[in-house]
Amino acid sequence: MASFSWLLKGRCYRLGHEVPHAGGVIPDRLITSREFDPQKLIPHLFEETDPGFHTRAKPADIIVAGRKFGMGPKMNGYIAMQAMGLGLVCESMPYLAYRAAIGCGVRVLTDCAGATDLCATGDELEVDFETGRFINRTRGSTAQFPPMPAALREIVALGGNIGWLRQWWEKRQAMAESGEERR
């Protein structure tokens, strides 16, 4: 994880309010078919919301969305977002969607009131997910949002639940091999 950074500098992709996970973030057919391969998911990310998104988006680009982003507990779209290296800033996000995004290792700022009023698609943004600092380089404006909670940053920095569990298992195995007592 040496190349991991909480600071993303990239292009804004602004979405509206109430973008559902199924049909908004990723097509429903990929959810119901239980597709989890990032390379198969990426070409369909925001396919119904912003056709051709995957061809324009680059690592460190930032999705800025309104209220109730990603409604639904599924993770397929977040797998694609993490694989592309995207960040997410939204005005609100249901708990299960937030949990799925964190579990997939997506940098997320939520409870960012008025975030969609601060930018437009194509603006150059700089977002520090560790501090909550939001800078729109195109407009020359700055905002401060709640940072990603410290308790969740370790999970995201390790690539999500799988990375965190891998690290936990490796530590446990190292303890067992060295004869240290387990807790």
C-alpha positions as CSV (number, residue, x, y, z in Angstrom):
1,M,0.0,0.0,0.0
2,A,3.0,2.3,-0.4
3,S,1.2,4.3,-3.2
4,F,-2.0,4.8,-1.2
5,S,-2.9,8.4,-0.7
6,W,-5.8,10.1,1.1
7,L,-5.4,13.1,-1.1
8,L,-7.0,12.8,-4.5
9,K,-6.6,15.4,-7.3
10,G,-8.8,14.8,-10.3
11,R,-11.8,15.6,-12.4
12,C,-15.3,15.9,-10.9
13,Y,-18.1,13.8,-12.1
14,R,-21.2,15.3,-10.5
15,L,-24.4,13.2,-10.0
16,G,-27.8,14.2,-8.7
17,H,-29.8,13.0,-5.7
18,E,-31.1,9.5,-5.1
19,V,-28.8,7.6,-7.4
20,P,-29.6,3.9,-6.7
21,H,-26.9,1.3,-6.7
22,A,-28.8,-1.1,-9.0
23,G,-29.3,0.8,-12.2
24,G,-27.6,4.0,-11.2
25,V,-24.1,2.9,-10.1
26,I,-24.0,-0.4,-11.8
27,P,-26.6,-2.3,-14.0
28,D,-28.9,-4.6,-12.0
29,R,-28.1,-7.6,-14.2
30,L,-24.5,-7.5,-12.9
31,I,-25.8,-7.5,-9.3
32,T,-28.2,-10.4,-9.9
33,S,-25.6,-12.4,-11.7
34,R,-23.3,-11.9,-8.8
35,E,-20.4,-10.5,-10.8
36,F,-17.5,-9.4,-8.6
37,D,-14.6,-9.3,-11.1
38,P,-13.5,-5.6,-11.3
39,Q,-12.4,-5.9,-14.9
40,K,-15.9,-7.1,-15.9
41,L,-17.6,-4.4,-13.7
42,I,-15.6,-1.4,-14.7
43,P,-17.0,-1.0,-18.3
44,H,-20.5,-0.9,-16.8
45,L,-19.8,1.6,-14.0
46,F,-22.4,4.4,-14.2
47,E,-23.5,3.0,-17.5
48,E,-27.1,4.0,-17.1
49,T,-26.4,7.3,-15.3
50,D,-23.4,8.6,-17.4
51,P,-22.9,6.4,-20.6
52,G,-19.2,6.1,-21.4
53,F,-18.1,7.1,-17.9
54,H,-15.5,4.3,-17.7
55,T,-13.7,5.6,-20.9
56,R,-13.4,9.1,-19.5
57,A,-12.7,8.5,-15.8
58,K,-9.1,8.3,-14.6
59,P,-7.6,7.2,-11.2
60,A,-8.0,10.0,-8.6
61,D,-11.2,11.4,-10.2
62,I,-13.9,12.1,-7.8
63,I,-17.7,11.4,-7.9
64,V,-19.7,14.1,-6.2
65,A,-23.3,13.0,-5.5
66,G,-26.3,14.4,-3.8
67,R,-28.6,12.8,-1.1
68,K,-29.2,9.1,-0.8
69,F,-26.3,8.0,-3.0
70,G,-26.0,4.3,-3.8
71,M,-29.3,3.2,-2.2
72,G,-29.1,-0.6,-1.7
73,P,-26.7,-2.8,0.2
74,K,-24.8,-4.2,-2.9
75,M,-21.1,-3.8,-3.5
76,N,-20.5,-4.5,-7.2
77,G,-20.3,-0.8,-8.2
78,Y,-17.9,0.0,-5.3
79,I,-15.6,-2.9,-6.4
80,A,-15.3,-1.1,-9.8
81,M,-14.9,2.3,-8.2
82,Q,-12.1,1.0,-5.9
83,A,-10.4,-0.8,-8.8
84,M,-10.4,2.5,-10.8
85,G,-9.0,4.5,-7.9
86,L,-12.0,6.9,-7.6
87,G,-13.1,8.8,-4.6
88,L,-16.7,9.6,-3.5
89,V,-18.1,12.7,-1.9
90,C,-21.8,12.7,-1.2
91,E,-24.4,14.7,0.7
92,S,-25.8,11.5,2.2
93,M,-25.6,7.8,1.8
94,P,-27.7,5.0,3.4
95,Y,-25.8,3.1,6.1
96,L,-25.7,-0.2,4.1
97,A,-24.3,1.6,1.0
98,Y,-21.7,3.4,3.1
99,R,-20.7,0.1,4.7
100,A,-20.4,-1.6,1.3
101,A,-18.2,1.2,-0.1
102,I,-15.9,1.1,3.0
103,G,-15.8,-2.7,2.8
104,C,-14.6,-2.4,-0.8
105,G,-11.9,0.1,0.0
106,V,-13.5,3.2,-1.5
107,R,-12.4,6.6,-0.1
108,V,-15.7,8.2,0.9
109,L,-16.8,11.5,2.5
110,T,-20.5,11.5,3.4
111,D,-22.7,14.0,5.2
112,C,-21.3,16.7,2.9
113,A,-24.2,19.2,2.9
114,G,-24.3,21.2,-0.3
115,A,-21.4,19.3,-2.0
116,T,-23.2,19.2,-5.4
117,D,-23.6,23.0,-5.3
118,L,-19.8,23.4,-5.1
119,C,-18.9,21.8,-8.4
120,A,-19.8,20.7,-11.9
121,T,-18.7,17.8,-14.0
122,G,-15.3,18.6,-15.4
123,D,-14.1,20.8,-12.5
124,E,-10.7,20.0,-11.2
125,L,-11.0,19.0,-7.5
126,E,-8.6,18.2,-4.7
127,V,-10.1,16.2,-1.8
128,D,-8.3,15.1,1.3
129,F,-10.4,12.2,2.7
130,E,-8.3,12.2,5.9
131,T,-9.1,15.8,6.8
132,G,-12.3,16.5,4.9
133,R,-10.8,19.4,3.0
134,F,-12.5,19.9,-0.4
135,I,-11.0,22.3,-2.9
136,N,-12.4,23.2,-6.3
137,R,-9.4,24.4,-8.3
138,T,-11.6,25.4,-11.2
139,R,-13.8,27.7,-9.2
140,G,-11.1,28.7,-6.6
141,S,-13.4,27.6,-3.7
142,T,-12.8,25.6,-0.6
143,A,-15.1,23.7,1.8
144,Q,-14.6,21.6,5.0
145,F,-16.5,18.4,5.4
146,P,-16.5,15.7,8.1
147,P,-13.4,13.6,7.5
148,M,-13.5,9.8,7.0
149,P,-13.6,8.4,10.6
150,A,-10.2,7.1,11.8
151,A,-11.7,3.7,12.7
152,L,-12.6,3.2,9.0
153,R,-9.5,4.6,7.4
154,E,-7.4,1.5,8.2
155,I,-9.9,-0.7,6.4
156,V,-9.9,1.6,3.3
157,A,-6.1,2.0,3.3
158,L,-5.8,-1.8,3.2
159,G,-8.1,-2.1,0.2
160,G,-11.3,-3.0,2.1
161,N,-12.4,-5.9,4.2
162,I,-10.4,-8.5,2.3
163,G,-7.1,-6.5,2.7
164,W,-7.9,-5.9,6.4
165,L,-8.6,-9.6,7.0
166,R,-5.5,-10.6,5.1
167,Q,-3.4,-8.4,7.4
168,W,-5.2,-9.7,10.5
169,W,-4.6,-13.3,9.5
170,E,-0.9,-12.6,8.7
171,K,-0.4,-11.1,12.1
172,R,-2.1,-14.0,13.8
173,Q,0.0,-16.5,11.9
174,A,3.2,-14.6,12.7
175,M,2.2,-14.6,16.4
176,A,1.6,-18.4,16.3
177,E,4.9,-19.1,14.6
178,S,6.8,-17.0,17.1
179,G,5.0,-18.6,20.1
180,E,3.3,-15.4,21.2
181,E,0.0,-15.8,23.1
182,R,-3.1,-15.2,21.1
183,R,-5.8,-12.9,22.3
